[in-house]
């Protein structure tokens, strides 16, 4: 009932999946929530919504969750500088609000928003 009282949650996979989907609503929806499954020997990073096959190849998905999942992965593997550069490029695109997807109030598609992040990354 009061998620702000927790710094983090450690849950089995099924419950973690359910809670992460619910918590995504607190931060803007599934399109903006990165996810990680971290075990003792390996880790997997993905958007909380998974692959979203129902909107694949339609150029409408928000790429932010996937980009932020990659940022988390880079930090996990000891590449904080690369993670920070991508995070900063994404933040600049979001702040500019020119090339963001519909769920963020814009009219850009997946490719255009991703291209904008890559362009910003080149200048960071």
Residue pairs with C-beta under 8 A, 6 or more apart in sequence:
3 23
3 26
9 16
9 19
11 19
13 37
16 37
20 33
20 35
20 48
21 30
21 48
21 49
23 33
24 30
24 32
24 33
24 48
24 49
27 33
28 103
28 104
29 103
30 47
30 48
30 49
30 65
31 47
31 49
31 61
31 62
31 64
31 65
31 101
31 103
31 104
32 62
32 64
32 65
32 68
32 103
32 104
33 47
33 48
33 49
33 65
33 68
34 45
34 47
34 48
34 65
34 66
34 68
34 69
34 71
34 72
35 45
35 46
35 47
35 48
35 65
35 69
36 43
36 44
36 45
36 46
36 69
36 72
36 73
36 76
37 43
37 44
37 45
37 46
38 76
43 73
43 76
45 69
45 70
45 72
45 73
45 76
46 66
46 69
47 65
47 66
47 69
48 65
49 65
52 61
55 61
59 109
59 110
59 111
60 101
60 102
60 109
60 110
61 101
61 110
62 100
62 101
62 103
62 104
62 110
62 113
63 101
63 110
63 113
63 114
63 117
64 90
64 94
64 101
64 104
64 113
67 86
67 90
67 114
67 117
68 87
68 90
70 86
71 83
71 86
71 87
71 90
72 83
74 80
74 82
74 83
74 86
75 83
85 121
85 124
86 117
86 121
88 120
88 124
89 117
89 118
89 120
89 121
89 124
90 117
90 120
92 120
92 124
93 99
93 100
93 113
93 116
93 117
93 120
94 100
94 104
96 116
97 104
97 105
97 106
98 106
98 108
98 116
99 106
99 108
99 112
99 113
99 115
99 116
100 106
100 108
100 113
101 108
101 109
101 110
101 113
106 113
108 116
